[in-house]
Amino acid sequence: MTITKNENGPEVTLKVEGRLDTVSAPDLEKEIKSLTVANELTIDFEKLDYISSAGLRVLLSTHKEFTNRGGMTIINVNETVREVFEITGFSDILNIKGGK
């Protein structure tokens, strides 16, 4: 998994590429925890191929954290990842915009 960070003051975008699974989820979690001054977080999943329950756990804890700060949005979700969000009910919890 590759994470690219783009900071614009208190707004941060993380582009996540590859697989978000048990092995890589701690890396995303570490990156997110380092965003101490960010108020708004956008996570771009345009090039995310796969997400596991470990990845979902990171997203849920991040959602809770950023609800108190200003918000979290997930963008560019492909059909495979969107299906996981829908089956697990995460599509009702997370703010998801755009996608294929």
N, C-alpha and C positions, 0 to 999 in steps of 0.2 A: 504494500500500500504506500502511496505517495500522498503527502499533504502539502499543499501550497497555500501560504498565508498572504492575504492582502489586507493591510490596515489602512483605514481612512479615519483618523481620530478615534472616536469611541465605537466606530463601526468596523467590524472585522468579517472578512469572507474567508472561509476555508474551503479549498477545492480538494476533494478526496477522490483518489483514483485507485482502482484495483479492487481488493477484497477487504471488507471490514469484518473480521472474524476474531476468534479467540486469540490468535497470535498478534493481530494488528490493533485491536480495540484499545489496549493500554497506551499505545502510541498516540491515538487520537485523544484519549482522555487526558494524557499528559499535556498535549498541545492546548487543549481547551482550558485546563487548569492554569496555564501560564497567561491566559488572557485576563489579567487582573483589572485592567482599566476599561475593558470593552463593555459597552452597554447593549449593543445589538450585534447578534451573531447570525451570519448567513452561512449555511453549509451547502456547497454545490456538489451534487452527486451525479453530474453529467457523465463522468467516467467511472462511476462505481459499478462494478460487475456483480457484487454479491454482498449480502449483509446477513450476519448470524445473530443469534440471541445476545451474544456478547456485545455486538455493535448496537443492538436495540437498547441494551441496558445503558450504554454510554449516552445515547441520544435522550433517553428518558431522564437521566440525572442532569444532563445539560439543559434540557427543556425546563426542568424545575428551577435550576440555578438562574437561567436567563429570564424566566418569567418575573423574577424579582428585580431584574436589572433594566430591562427594556424590550426584550423579546428575542426569539430564535426562529429563523425561517429556513426551511430546506427547499432548495430549488433544483430544477432539472433532473427529476427522478425518472429513471427508465421504467419500462413496464415490469421487469422482473422484481425490482426493488419495491415498486409501488404495490405489487401483488402481496409481498411480504407485509408491508404496512397495513394493507386492507385486511388480510387474514388475521393479523395479530391485534387489530383495533387501533394501531398507532396512527392511522390516517384520521381518526377522530380526535386524537390528542395533540398531534404535532401540526404546526402551521406549514403546509406543503404547497408550494406554488410551482407551476410549470412542469413540464416533463413530456415524455414521449408516450 
